Every structure is written in structure tokens, then in C-alpha cells.
């Protein structure tokens, strides 16, 4: 194979996408999740210190990012590990969302 054939094959495999740009996007996505988690932790501690309890909706939103990443990775890669993580995150998000909505409804009924 000559250089042009290798380049053509590489472009076909990557569907003319910029591999570097894809890696940058991957790194940015991981960093975004870390920032979400850090900001949620700060809000979590502030809310606890203020005596307001736990905002489960906040955590549901944070974990929904991880859930989405895992579902997309599973859909594209078909790895059982991604399926297990996606299912676990989905369950976590559903429970936290449900509990958050329950707390909101309970407060509105009492008040």
C-alpha cells in the first residue's frame, strides 16, 4: 500500500471526520461531567449547611449526564459494561427524580 491508499482508507474508516476534533470533544465531555459534579457538590454542601436538606433533583440532573453518555456509548459500541452502567445510572436518576418530585408534592400539600 502506498501513502495515498492508506490515507484514503483512513478517511473512509473515519468518515472524513477530524480525529483530533473528536478527541477534543471527548475530553471536553469528560471535563464537563467533572465540573457538573463539583458544582453540584458545592451546592449540596451549601444547602445542607443552610439546613435545607438534600435537593435530589440537582443530583438527578448531574447523574443524567453520565446516564446519557453511557447510553450513547452502549448504542454505538454494544459493550455490556456500558449497558450495565447506563441501566444503573438510569435507575439512580429515576429514583432521585421520583423522590425529588415526591418531596415537592408533599410540601405543596402540607403548605
N, C-alpha and C positions, 0 to 999 in steps of 0.2 A: 504494500500500500504506500502510495506517495502522500505527501503532506496535504494536498488538496482533497484526496479521498478521505483521509482521516478527519479533516475539518468538516467536510460535507456530512460525514457520518455523525460527528459530534453535534452538528446543528440539527440534524434530523432527530437525534435522540433527545435533545433539549428543546425541540420545537421552536427554534430561533429565540429562546428566552436567554436573557443575560444571567449566567450562572452566578456571577458576583452580586448582581442586584437581588437575586433570590436568597443568597446567603445573608445579605444585609437585612432583607425583610424578615428572615428567620430570627436573626439576632435582635432586631427591633421588637418583634413579637414577644420574645422571651423577656426582654427588658421591661416591656410594658406590663407584663404579668407581675414581675417583681415589684414595680412601682405601685401597682394596684394593691398588692398585698401589704406593702409598707404603709401606704396611706390609710388603708383600712385598719391596720394595727394601731396607728396613731389615733384615728377616730374612735376605735374600740376602747382604748385606754382612757381617752378624754371623756367618753360617755360614761364609763364605769366610775371614774373619779368624780364626775358631776352627779352621780347617784341615779342615773337614768336607766340602768340595766343594759342588756345586750340588744343591739339592733341586728336581728337575724337577717333582715332584708339586705343590709350592707354586705354581710358575708355571702349571701346568696348571689349577689351581683358579682362579687370578686371571684367566687368559685365558678361562676358561669363562664368566665373567660377560659379557665382551664378545661372546663367541660367541652366547650366549643372546639378548642384546639385538639383535644383527644378524639372527638367525633370526626373531625375533618381528617386527622391522621389515620384513623381507622378506615374511613371511607376510601382514602387514597392508597393506603398500604396494606390493608387487610391483615393487620397483626393482632393476634389475640390479646396481647398486653394492652394495646390501645383500646380495644373493646372493653376490657375489664376496667381500665381507668375511666373511660367515658361513662360506663354504667355506674361506677362508684360516685363520680362527680355529679352525675345526673340525680342519683338518689340523694346525695348531700344537698344539692341545690333545691330539690323538691321539698325535702324535709324543712330546710331553713326557710324557704319561701312560704310554705304552709304554716309554719309556726309564727312567722312574722305577720302574715295575714290574720291568723287567729288572734294574736295579741292586739292588732289594730281593731278587730271587730269586738273583742272583749272590752276594750277601753271605751269604744263608742257606745256600746250597750249600757255600760255602767254609768257613763257620764251623761 
